[in-house]
Amino acid sequence: MPERFAGTVNAPDFPPDAEWLNAARPLSLADLRGKLVLLDFWTFC
């Protein structure tokens, strides 16, 4: 089974100073493990 994940890279954790909207506290990747996550990146122009 290790061959199945050969060449994968783990995602880095979120920066500690990141701003969170609609979250009671800052989240980490460990908090989201096993959950379906949708990240929506947007910007003001």
Secondary structure, DSSP 8 states (H G I E B T S, - for coil): -GGGGTT--------TT---SS-SS---HHHHTTS----------
